[in-house]
Amino acid sequence: MSGLCVFLLACVLPLSLASPGRQDPFLWLSALRGRGYVEGSLLADTTGGECPAECDCPPSFPIAMYCDGRGLTAMPNVPSRMKYLYLQHNEISAMPDSALANATNLVWVMMHHNALSTDKIGKRVFAKLQGLERLYLQHNNLTRVPPNLPRSLRDLRLNNNNINKITPAALDGMDNLTILYLHDNALTEMGTSLRGLNSLTLLDVSGNKLKKVPDSLPERLHQLYLESNAISTVPEGFLSKFSQLQYIRMAHNQLTDNGIPPNTFNVSGLVELDLSFNQLERIPPVSQTLEHLYLQANHIKEFTLGSFCDVVDVMNFSKLRTLRLEGNEISTGDIPSESALCLRLANTIDV
């Protein structure tokens, strides 16, 4: 009888007391309770539809649907509760208008690295996603910007496609857009498509076929990437309207001395300027506040200290920390002795 009592007592006692040498296997549940979770909250949420069998919808984060890298060739059904949709690294080739019809609360849609083509994206597939903030469509087979994109977008990535033209209507009204990646496409010109992007801070159109700097660049730009195009000139007063621009990259273009108006880059605020791999023969004048200047692989024949300091004395000096001039037609011996005073903050001067 006493043995039976001991056995029953062991059954009703908490496991941690019945077996003091073993860890309580339900300790994780107590920890979740302590963080505000209640029993049943980790069960599968089927609100608005069940999670597709080929995807994961974690009970701990029921508004996210992970279908990335699953070898999918078609869009799965997306429950209406979803806000974050991950479909990257698949072989999806089409997005019909019905693809996201139920999931109108989506905030992020990740469709990069798929096989999407422009003619297989429904004209209204994104139209009802009025709260969409991030749309990643890079590394697909698009030739145009999808139509009727939500005006709520903040981050739009269309790089590494085959887009050759952007109409003014494609980005019209996107007052909230702050990041736009269009690099590695086939753009030859952009017209006035950037007009009205009043919140844009980062624009990357490198790796295209542009022959000139795009018109109507937004005034709040912080980073502008134009490298690997066919730009030979920049317009007069190119940077005069930008008060927040800090990074400009124009490497691998066809810039010449005659194509750069005087003092184009001599503006305060710039932190980094990359003009490497062009056809410059002189160092263009830059602001004393510039910190990083890349001029390698041009045809520069003279080290002009006046490009960095108008006056060389104890009180006037450049803030340059990086100056790269290798691959030009000058050597260390061409650097004047006064440069030690003007370029006193430079960590390295590569020639």
C-alpha positions in Angstrom: 0.0 0.0 0.0 2.8 2.4 0.9 4.5 1.7 -2.4 1.2 2.5 -4.3 1.0 5.9 -2.4 4.5 6.8 -3.4 3.8 6.0 -7.0 0.6 8.1 -7.0 2.3 11.0 -5.3 5.1 10.9 -7.9 2.4 11.1 -10.6 0.7 14.2 -9.2 3.8 16.2 -8.2 5.3 18.5 -10.7 7.9 16.7 -12.7 10.7 19.0 -11.4 9.9 17.8 -7.9 9.4 14.2 -8.7 12.7 14.0 -10.5 15.0 16.6 -9.0 17.9 15.6 -11.2 16.1 16.2 -14.4 15.1 19.5 -16.1 11.4 20.2 -16.4 10.6 19.7 -20.1 7.8 22.2 -19.9 10.0 24.9 -18.5 9.9 26.7 -21.9 6.1 27.1 -21.5 6.5 28.8 -18.1 9.0 31.2 -19.7 6.5 32.0 -22.5 3.8 32.6 -19.9 6.2 35.0 -18.1 6.6 36.9 -21.4 2.8 37.4 -21.8 2.0 34.3 -23.9 -1.0 32.2 -22.9 -1.9 28.6 -23.7 -3.1 28.2 -27.2 -1.3 31.2 -28.6 1.3 28.9 -30.2 -1.2 26.9 -32.0 -1.5 27.3 -35.8 -3.5 30.5 -36.7 -6.0 29.8 -39.5 -7.6 33.2 -39.5 -8.2 34.1 -43.1 -7.2 30.7 -44.4 -4.7 27.9 -43.6 -1.0 28.1 -44.3 -0.2 26.4 -47.6 1.5 23.1 -47.1 4.6 24.2 -49.1 5.2 27.2 -46.8 5.9 27.9 -43.2 3.7 30.2 -41.0 5.3 30.2 -37.5 2.6 30.2 -34.7 4.9 32.6 -32.9 4.6 35.1 -35.8 1.3 34.2 -37.5 1.3 37.3 -39.9 4.4 36.1 -41.8 4.5 33.4 -44.5 7.8 31.9 -45.5 7.9 30.2 -48.9 11.4 31.1 -50.0 13.7 28.6 -51.7 11.0 26.0 -52.1 11.2 25.4 -55.8 7.7 27.0 -56.4 6.6 27.6 -59.9 3.3 29.2 -59.1 1.9 31.6 -56.5 0.6 29.9 -53.4 -2.6 30.9 -51.7 -1.9 33.8 -49.3 -4.2 34.0 -46.2 -5.7 37.4 -45.5 -4.0 37.8 -42.1 -0.5 37.9 -43.7 1.6 41.1 -43.6 5.0 39.7 -44.5 5.3 37.5 -47.6 8.6 35.8 -48.4 8.7 34.1 -51.9 12.2 34.9 -53.0 14.5 32.3 -54.6 11.8 30.3 -56.4 10.9 29.8 -60.1 7.6 31.7 -60.0 6.9 33.1 -63.5 3.4 34.8 -63.1 1.4 36.9 -60.7 -2.2 37.1 -61.8 -4.5 39.7 -60.5 -6.0 37.2 -58.1 -2.6 36.2 -56.5 -2.9 38.7 -53.6 -6.6 39.4 -53.7 -7.2 38.2 -50.2 -4.0 39.5 -48.6 -4.7 43.3 -48.8 -2.9 43.9 -45.5 0.5 43.0 -46.8 3.4 45.3 -45.7 6.4 43.4 -47.2 6.4 41.4 -50.4 9.7 39.6 -51.3 9.6 38.2 -54.8 13.3 38.6 -55.8 15.2 35.9 -57.6 12.2 34.4 -59.5 11.3 34.2 -63.2 8.7 36.9 -63.4 8.1 38.5 -66.7 6.2 41.8 -67.3 3.4 40.3 -69.4 2.6 37.8 -66.7 2.1 40.3 -63.9 -1.5 41.3 -63.5 -2.2 45.0 -64.0 -4.1 45.2 -60.7 -2.1 42.6 -58.6 -0.6 45.3 -56.4 -3.3 47.9 -56.6 -5.2 46.9 -53.4 -2.2 46.7 -51.2 -2.6 50.2 -49.8 -0.3 49.5 -46.8 2.6 48.0 -48.8 6.0 49.4 -47.8 8.6 47.1 -49.3 8.5 45.4 -52.7 11.5 43.4 -53.8 11.3 42.4 -57.5 15.0 42.3 -58.3 16.6 39.5 -60.3 13.6 38.7 -62.5 12.8 39.2 -66.2 10.9 42.5 -66.1 11.1 44.9 -69.0 8.9 47.6 -67.4 7.9 48.8 -64.0 4.8 46.9 -62.9 1.7 49.1 -63.2 -0.5 50.5 -60.4 2.1 50.2 -57.6 0.8 51.4 -54.2 1.7 54.9 -53.3 2.5 53.7 -49.8 5.8 52.1 -51.0 9.0 53.2 -49.1 11.5 50.7 -50.6 11.2 49.5 -54.2 13.9 47.2 -55.7 13.8 46.5 -59.4 17.5 46.0 -60.1 18.9 43.2 -62.2 16.0 43.0 -64.6 15.7 44.1 -68.3 13.8 47.3 -67.8 14.6 49.6 -70.7 12.1 52.4 -70.1 10.3 54.1 -67.2 7.2 56.2 -68.0 6.3 59.3 -66.0 3.2 57.4 -64.7 5.2 54.4 -63.4 6.3 56.2 -60.2 3.8 59.0 -60.1 2.5 60.0 -56.7 5.1 57.9 -54.7 5.6 60.6 -52.0 6.7 58.1 -49.4 9.4 56.3 -51.5 12.8 56.7 -49.9 14.8 53.9 -51.6 14.8 53.0 -55.3 17.1 50.4 -56.8 17.2 50.4 -60.6 20.7 49.3 -61.2 21.8 46.7 -63.8 18.9 47.2 -66.2 18.9 48.5 -69.8 17.8 52.1 -69.2 18.9 54.6 -71.9 17.1 57.6 -70.4 14.6 58.3 -67.6 12.8 61.3 -68.7 10.8 63.0 -65.9 10.0 59.7 -64.1 11.7 60.8 -60.9 9.7 64.0 -60.6 7.6 64.0 -57.5 9.6 61.5 -55.5 9.9 64.1 -52.7 11.1 61.6 -50.0 13.7 59.7 -52.1 17.1 59.5 -50.3 18.8 56.7 -52.2 18.8 56.3 -56.0 20.9 53.6 -57.7 20.8 53.6 -61.5 24.3 52.3 -62.0 24.9 49.6 -64.6 22.5 50.9 -67.2 23.0 52.7 -70.6 22.4 56.3 -69.5 24.2 58.9 -71.6 23.3 61.8 -69.3 22.5 62.5 -65.6 18.7 61.9 -65.1 16.5 64.9 -65.1 14.4 66.0 -62.2 16.5 64.4 -59.5 14.8 64.6 -56.1 16.2 67.3 -53.8 16.4 65.2 -50.7 18.8 62.6 -52.2 21.4 61.4 -49.8 23.1 58.8 -52.0 23.3 58.9 -55.8 24.9 56.0 -57.7 25.5 56.5 -61.5 28.5 54.3 -62.1 28.9 52.1 -65.1 26.9 54.1 -67.6 27.9 56.1 -70.7 27.7 59.6 -69.1 30.2 62.1 -70.7 28.9 65.4 -69.2 27.2 66.7 -66.1 24.8 69.7 -66.3 25.7 73.2 -65.0 24.8 73.6 -61.3 24.4 69.8 -61.1 24.6 69.8 -57.3 23.4 73.2 -56.4 19.9 72.2 -55.3 20.9 69.3 -53.1 21.3 70.1 -49.4 21.6 66.5 -48.1 23.6 64.8 -50.8 26.7 63.1 -49.3 27.6 60.2 -51.6 28.1 60.4 -55.4 29.5 57.5 -57.5 30.2 58.1 -61.2 32.9 55.6 -61.8 33.2 53.8 -65.1 31.6 56.5 -67.3 33.0 58.7 -70.1 33.6 61.9 -68.2 36.1 64.4 -69.5 37.4 67.7 -68.2 35.3 69.6 -70.7 32.2 67.7 -69.6 32.4 68.9 -66.0 31.6 72.6 -65.5 33.9 74.6 -63.2 33.4 73.9 -59.4 30.7 71.3 -60.1 31.9 69.2 -57.2 33.1 72.0 -55.0 30.0 72.0 -52.8 29.8 71.6 -49.1 28.1 68.5 -47.7 29.7 65.9 -49.9 31.5 63.1 -48.0 32.4 60.7 -50.8 33.0 61.3 -54.5 34.0 58.5 -56.9 35.1 59.6 -60.4 37.4 56.7 -61.0 37.7 54.9 -64.4 36.8 58.0 -66.5 38.8 60.2 -68.9 39.8 63.1 -66.7 43.2 64.8 -67.2 42.9 67.2 -64.3 41.9 66.9 -60.7 38.5 68.7 -60.4 38.1 71.3 -57.6 36.4 69.8 -54.6 35.1 71.1 -51.3 37.5 71.2 -48.3 34.8 69.2 -46.4 35.1 66.2 -48.8 36.5 63.1 -47.0 36.9 60.4 -49.7 37.9 61.1 -53.3 38.5 58.3 -55.8 40.2 59.3 -59.1 42.1 56.2 -60.0 42.4 55.0 -63.6 42.0 58.3 -65.4 44.6 60.3 -67.4 45.5 62.9 -64.8 48.9 64.4 -65.6 49.4 66.9 -62.7 48.8 67.0 -58.9 47.1 70.4 -58.5 47.0 71.3 -54.8 44.6 74.1 -55.6 41.9 71.5 -56.3 41.8 70.8 -52.5 42.9 74.0 -50.8 42.4 77.6 -52.1 44.9 78.8 -49.6 47.6 76.7 -48.0 48.3 77.7 -44.4 47.8 76.5 -40.8 44.1 77.5 -40.7 43.1 76.2 -44.2 43.2 72.5 -44.9 41.2 69.8 -46.5 39.3 67.1 -44.6 40.3 64.5 -47.1 41.1 61.1 -45.5 41.2 59.0 -48.6 42.7 60.1 -51.9 43.3 57.5 -54.7 45.1 58.5 -57.8 46.8 55.3 -58.9 46.6 54.3 -62.6 47.1 57.9 -63.8 50.1 59.7 -65.3 51.6 61.0 -62.1 53.9 59.6 -59.5 54.8 60.2 -55.8 57.4 62.7 -56.9 54.8 64.9 -58.5 53.1 65.6 -55.1 54.2 69.1 -53.9 55.6 69.4 -50.4 52.9 71.8 -49.4 50.4 68.9 -49.6 51.5 67.8 -46.1 49.9 71.0 -44.8 46.8 71.0 -47.0 46.1 67.2 -46.8 47.2 66.8 -43.2 44.2 64.5 -42.4 44.8 62.1 -45.3 45.5 58.6 -44.1 46.7 57.5 -47.5 47.4 59.1 -50.8 47.7 56.4 -53.5 49.4 57.3 -56.7 
